[in-house]
Amino acid sequence: MNDLFRKAVRGEPVDRPPVWMMRQAGRYLPEYREIRESHSFQEAISTPDIATEISLQPYERFQPDGVVMYSDILTVLEPLGFSYHIESGVGPVIENPVSSPADTHREVGDVREQLWYVGELIERLTATLGDEAAVLGFAGGPFTLAAYACEGSTSRSFMAVRRLRAEAPAAFERLLDAFTDVLIEYCQYQEDAGADVIQLFDTYAGLLSPTDYAEYIVPRHQRILDAVDVPTIVFVRNMSGNLELLADSGADVVSLDWTVDIDTARDQLGDVAIQGNLDPALLYGDPETVRERTREVIDAAGDTGHILNLGHGVDRNTPVENVAAFFETAKESR
């Protein structure tokens, strides 16, 4: 991990914020699209040679302070016996979704054996980058994974898992626990392989009420994040007004979506470091607008405990020159 990233995670003063971008290895880059013309998504993430090349593509262009492994949150479905594939224009499709409360009884397979390619990818990135950039591992959160497992595909409301919570609360918790158990092993595996930082993406947990979130999600986030010794980041969308629930996870850094005012977040989170939170849609503006709005985020966050990022992943059609403007602005700031 580079010194800038380390200091920001610890809340120490820095000359400029370290910067990386969620989904920075991906579809907005022409060199990525060229690789994907001859390799499916699942082939790409499970072949270390290809995944390493894709992970490093944005580093070669922009030199971010963090390089996130090219993978997917759904890989941990496999050790729990779920099968999935990615359909173009549709997204993830779980081929054997949860069909009844009884279907939530799941045994965890051999995470390290089944997901061997993730460990090898992290080892390669660590060997290549050394102290030049933080190697970022990640995992989906238990609610988000349970939501996909119940719904069978992506959804705006993920009503299937919320219905399970109402109709069969014991089965709901059993499924969350199954994912929590596999995520603990998965995050420990990433740490052992050399990940400098691990981010937990429980993107859709904000669909729950604050009461349910506190009861069902916070304790499980704590279990997962407490299981590793490297710095951790937690990200959940639509948590404005409930940021203290994110801080309760025990993560070293709370990643903010673009709907949250950073000044407000600072007041609610106290000394916890923050990450974010430029609206990804603003990267469709002209480069000078990107620079201006990026500087606003940097200024609002202050010079301690801030990792510059977007408020969610970069969109696939984002102009590359605007991504460059985002990174350049971070590096020019003082």
VMD Tcl script that draws the C-alpha trace (Angstrom):
set ca {
  {0.00 0.00 0.00}
  {1.35 3.45 -0.80}
  {1.91 5.88 2.06}
  {-0.80 8.29 0.90}
  {-3.50 5.63 1.07}
  {-2.27 4.41 4.44}
  {-2.35 7.90 5.96}
  {-5.85 8.63 4.65}
  {-7.23 5.39 6.11}
  {-5.73 6.33 9.47}
  {-7.18 9.85 9.35}
  {-3.78 11.50 9.15}
  {-3.16 14.75 7.18}
  {-2.17 14.28 3.53}
  {-0.96 16.64 0.81}
  {-3.74 15.41 -1.46}
  {-6.39 12.71 -1.18}
  {-5.52 9.27 -2.53}
  {-7.78 8.44 -5.45}
  {-9.26 5.40 -7.13}
  {-12.57 4.74 -8.84}
  {-15.15 2.03 -8.24}
  {-15.41 -0.18 -11.34}
  {-12.28 1.52 -12.68}
  {-11.25 -1.74 -14.38}
  {-13.98 -2.15 -16.93}
  {-16.18 -1.27 -19.81}
  {-15.44 2.44 -20.31}
  {-11.90 1.53 -21.48}
  {-11.44 0.57 -25.15}
  {-8.61 -1.83 -24.27}
  {-10.98 -3.63 -21.90}
  {-13.64 -3.96 -24.58}
  {-11.03 -5.36 -26.94}
  {-10.18 -8.15 -24.49}
  {-13.84 -8.91 -23.87}
  {-14.47 -9.44 -27.57}
  {-12.74 -12.81 -27.25}
  {-13.44 -13.69 -23.60}
  {-16.68 -13.95 -21.64}
  {-16.97 -12.10 -18.35}
  {-16.72 -15.25 -16.24}
  {-13.78 -16.49 -18.28}
  {-12.04 -13.14 -17.78}
  {-12.46 -13.00 -14.00}
  {-11.46 -16.64 -13.51}
  {-8.31 -16.52 -15.66}
  {-5.55 -14.80 -13.65}
  {-3.57 -13.71 -16.73}
  {-6.59 -11.91 -18.16}
  {-7.86 -10.57 -14.83}
  {-4.42 -9.18 -13.98}
  {-4.14 -7.39 -17.31}
  {-7.60 -5.88 -16.92}
  {-6.97 -4.85 -13.30}
  {-3.82 -2.99 -14.35}
  {-5.28 -1.23 -17.41}
  {-6.50 1.84 -15.47}
  {-3.24 1.94 -13.52}
  {-1.26 2.14 -16.74}
  {-3.44 5.02 -17.94}
  {-4.10 7.05 -14.79}
  {-1.83 5.81 -11.96}
  {-4.55 5.71 -9.28}
  {-3.45 5.21 -5.69}
  {-5.54 2.06 -5.43}
  {-5.88 -0.82 -7.90}
  {-9.02 -2.87 -7.42}
  {-8.98 -6.50 -8.46}
  {-11.08 -7.34 -11.50}
  {-13.69 -9.70 -10.16}
  {-17.37 -9.76 -9.15}
  {-19.29 -9.82 -5.89}
  {-21.17 -12.94 -7.01}
  {-18.16 -15.26 -7.01}
  {-18.98 -16.31 -3.43}
  {-22.27 -17.78 -4.61}
  {-20.29 -20.76 -5.84}
  {-19.14 -22.14 -2.45}
  {-22.78 -22.06 -1.31}
  {-23.95 -24.14 -4.24}
  {-25.48 -21.41 -6.40}
  {-24.80 -21.25 -10.13}
  {-24.91 -17.99 -12.04}
  {-24.02 -16.39 -15.35}
  {-23.95 -12.87 -16.73}
  {-26.31 -12.04 -19.60}
  {-25.45 -9.05 -21.76}
  {-27.98 -6.28 -21.25}
  {-29.58 -8.17 -18.36}
  {-26.86 -8.59 -15.75}
  {-26.40 -11.50 -13.35}
  {-28.80 -14.44 -13.54}
  {-28.83 -17.01 -10.73}
  {-29.75 -20.33 -12.28}
  {-30.92 -22.00 -9.06}
  {-32.29 -19.23 -6.83}
  {-33.72 -19.79 -3.37}
  {-37.06 -21.47 -4.01}
  {-38.41 -21.85 -0.46}
  {-37.41 -21.23 3.16}
  {-36.03 -24.77 3.27}
  {-33.65 -23.84 0.46}
  {-31.77 -21.48 2.80}
  {-29.97 -24.41 4.46}
  {-26.54 -24.03 2.87}
  {-23.17 -25.56 3.61}
  {-20.03 -23.61 2.80}
  {-17.73 -25.35 0.35}
  {-13.96 -24.91 0.08}
  {-13.67 -21.18 -0.60}
  {-9.94 -21.19 -1.33}
  {-10.15 -24.15 -3.67}
  {-13.22 -23.00 -5.58}
  {-12.11 -19.36 -5.82}
  {-8.39 -20.08 -6.26}
  {-8.18 -17.61 -9.14}
  {-9.00 -14.66 -6.85}
  {-6.04 -15.38 -4.59}
  {-3.72 -15.78 -7.56}
  {-4.92 -12.49 -9.03}
  {-4.22 -10.62 -5.79}
  {-0.78 -12.22 -5.50}
  {0.07 -11.06 -9.02}
  {-1.15 -7.53 -8.40}
  {0.79 -7.31 -5.15}
  {3.97 -8.51 -6.84}
  {3.56 -6.00 -9.67}
  {2.58 -2.93 -7.68}
  {4.62 -3.26 -4.49}
  {4.27 -0.02 -2.54}
  {3.23 2.03 -5.57}
  {-0.51 1.55 -5.03}
  {-2.87 -0.18 -2.64}
  {-4.20 -3.52 -3.86}
  {-7.92 -3.46 -3.19}
  {-9.87 -6.64 -2.65}
  {-13.62 -6.64 -2.20}
  {-16.69 -8.70 -1.49}
  {-20.42 -8.29 -1.66}
  {-22.31 -7.86 1.60}
  {-24.60 -10.56 3.02}
  {-27.88 -8.76 2.29}
  {-26.97 -7.90 -1.30}
  {-25.88 -11.46 -2.01}
  {-29.01 -12.86 -0.36}
  {-31.08 -10.45 -2.45}
  {-29.61 -11.80 -5.68}
  {-29.91 -15.39 -4.48}
  {-33.63 -14.93 -3.74}
  {-34.57 -12.75 -6.72}
  {-32.60 -14.71 -9.30}
  {-31.55 -11.53 -11.09}
  {-31.18 -7.82 -10.51}
  {-34.15 -5.79 -9.31}
  {-35.11 -2.33 -8.16}
  {-36.88 -3.49 -5.03}
  {-35.53 -7.03 -4.40}
  {-38.94 -7.91 -3.01}
  {-38.20 -11.65 -2.85}
  {-35.64 -11.34 -0.05}
  {-37.72 -8.74 1.79}
  {-40.73 -11.04 1.54}
  {-38.62 -13.87 2.95}
  {-37.72 -11.63 5.88}
  {-41.43 -11.08 6.60}
  {-42.75 -14.60 5.96}
  {-39.87 -16.69 7.27}
  {-37.56 -14.59 9.45}
  {-35.60 -17.61 10.65}
  {-34.86 -18.63 7.06}
  {-33.92 -15.03 6.23}
  {-31.38 -14.99 9.05}
  {-30.13 -18.45 8.12}
  {-29.39 -17.25 4.59}
  {-27.66 -14.10 5.87}
  {-25.56 -16.24 8.21}
  {-24.57 -18.56 5.37}
  {-23.31 -15.62 3.36}
  {-21.64 -14.10 6.41}
  {-19.73 -17.32 7.05}
  {-18.52 -17.60 3.46}
  {-17.61 -13.90 3.35}
  {-15.44 -14.21 6.44}
  {-13.45 -16.98 4.79}
  {-13.33 -15.12 1.49}
  {-12.07 -11.86 3.01}
  {-9.46 -13.72 5.05}
  {-8.35 -15.45 1.86}
  {-7.93 -12.10 0.13}
  {-5.91 -10.78 3.08}
  {-3.66 -13.84 3.07}
  {-3.10 -13.40 -0.68}
  {-1.82 -9.87 -0.09}
  {-4.77 -7.47 -0.35}
  {-3.90 -4.16 1.34}
  {-7.52 -3.06 1.79}
  {-10.88 -4.85 1.51}
  {-14.13 -3.11 0.61}
  {-17.48 -4.63 1.55}
  {-20.20 -3.74 -0.97}
  {-23.60 -4.28 0.65}
  {-25.08 -1.97 -1.94}
  {-28.75 -2.83 -1.51}
  {-28.92 -3.14 2.29}
  {-30.27 0.42 2.33}
  {-33.59 -1.05 1.13}
  {-34.17 -2.21 4.71}
  {-35.70 0.01 7.36}
  {-33.20 1.48 9.85}
  {-34.57 -0.87 12.52}
  {-34.08 -3.97 10.38}
  {-30.70 -2.75 9.20}
  {-29.50 -2.32 12.79}
  {-30.83 -5.76 13.79}
  {-29.86 -7.88 10.80}
  {-27.02 -6.12 8.99}
  {-24.81 -4.29 11.49}
  {-23.87 -7.39 13.55}
  {-22.99 -9.34 10.40}
  {-20.93 -6.51 8.95}
  {-19.08 -6.39 12.26}
  {-18.35 -10.11 12.13}
  {-16.99 -9.90 8.59}
  {-14.86 -6.79 9.06}
  {-13.54 -7.89 12.46}
  {-12.26 -11.10 10.87}
  {-9.49 -9.33 8.92}
  {-6.54 -7.23 10.05}
  {-6.14 -5.06 6.94}
  {-8.01 -1.72 6.61}
  {-11.65 -2.06 5.55}
  {-14.18 0.07 3.66}
  {-17.96 -0.33 3.78}
  {-20.33 0.88 1.06}
  {-24.14 0.90 1.11}
  {-26.33 3.06 -1.11}
  {-29.22 5.22 0.09}
  {-28.02 5.62 3.67}
  {-28.40 9.39 3.93}
  {-29.68 10.14 7.43}
  {-28.52 6.75 8.73}
  {-24.78 7.05 8.33}
  {-24.16 6.13 11.95}
  {-25.30 2.60 11.04}
  {-22.40 2.41 8.59}
  {-19.97 3.62 11.23}
  {-21.32 0.94 13.58}
  {-19.92 -1.69 11.20}
  {-16.45 -0.99 12.54}
  {-15.06 -0.27 9.06}
  {-12.02 1.99 8.93}
  {-13.58 3.94 6.05}
  {-17.20 4.70 5.19}
  {-17.78 5.10 1.45}
  {-20.51 7.62 0.62}
  {-22.85 7.64 -2.34}
  {-23.38 10.91 -4.19}
  {-26.63 11.77 -2.37}
  {-24.77 12.46 0.88}
  {-23.33 15.86 1.73}
  {-19.76 15.36 2.94}
  {-20.00 18.07 5.59}
  {-23.08 16.35 7.02}
  {-21.32 13.00 6.85}
  {-18.37 14.37 8.80}
  {-20.72 15.52 11.58}
  {-22.51 12.17 11.76}
  {-19.45 9.93 11.44}
  {-17.01 11.72 13.69}
  {-13.44 10.52 13.28}
  {-14.17 7.74 10.78}
  {-12.40 8.23 7.44}
  {-14.62 8.71 4.40}
  {-14.49 7.79 0.73}
  {-16.26 9.38 -2.21}
  {-18.39 10.86 -3.50}
  {-18.63 12.52 -6.92}
  {-21.83 11.69 -8.80}
  {-20.77 9.30 -11.62}
  {-23.19 11.09 -13.97}
  {-21.08 14.25 -13.70}
  {-18.36 12.47 -15.65}
  {-20.53 13.00 -18.71}
  {-19.92 16.75 -18.52}
  {-17.00 18.50 -20.19}
  {-13.55 17.97 -18.61}
  {-13.49 21.40 -16.97}
  {-16.82 20.71 -15.26}
  {-15.43 17.39 -14.04}
  {-12.42 19.22 -12.63}
  {-14.57 21.86 -10.95}
  {-16.95 19.41 -9.31}
  {-14.10 17.12 -8.26}
  {-12.35 20.06 -6.57}
  {-15.59 20.80 -4.71}
  {-15.61 17.28 -3.27}
  {-11.95 17.53 -2.28}
  {-12.44 20.92 -0.62}
  {-15.55 19.79 1.27}
  {-13.83 16.67 2.57}
  {-10.81 18.47 3.98}
  {-7.22 17.28 4.22}
  {-7.58 14.37 6.63}
  {-9.27 11.00 6.39}
  {-10.54 11.23 2.81}
  {-10.14 8.86 -0.16}
  {-11.41 10.45 -3.36}
  {-13.78 8.25 -5.34}
  {-17.13 8.32 -7.09}
  {-20.42 7.85 -5.27}
  {-20.84 4.55 -7.15}
  {-19.20 2.78 -10.09}
  {-18.10 4.58 -13.23}
  {-20.67 4.15 -16.02}
  {-19.75 2.09 -19.07}
  {-20.19 4.96 -21.59}
  {-18.18 7.54 -19.64}
  {-15.69 9.44 -21.85}
  {-12.14 8.36 -21.04}
  {-10.91 11.96 -21.15}
  {-13.27 12.82 -18.31}
  {-11.98 9.94 -16.22}
  {-8.49 11.31 -16.86}
  {-9.66 14.77 -15.72}
  {-10.96 13.27 -12.47}
  {-7.65 11.58 -11.66}
  {-5.57 14.57 -12.76}
  {-7.57 16.91 -10.53}
  {-6.90 14.72 -7.51}
  {-3.19 14.65 -8.19}
  {-2.99 18.40 -8.77}
  {-4.85 19.27 -5.55}
  {-2.96 20.40 -2.47}
}
mol new
graphics top color blue
foreach p $ca { graphics top sphere $p radius 0.5 }
foreach p [lrange $ca 0 end-1] q [lrange $ca 1 end] { graphics top cylinder $p $q radius 0.2 }
display resetview
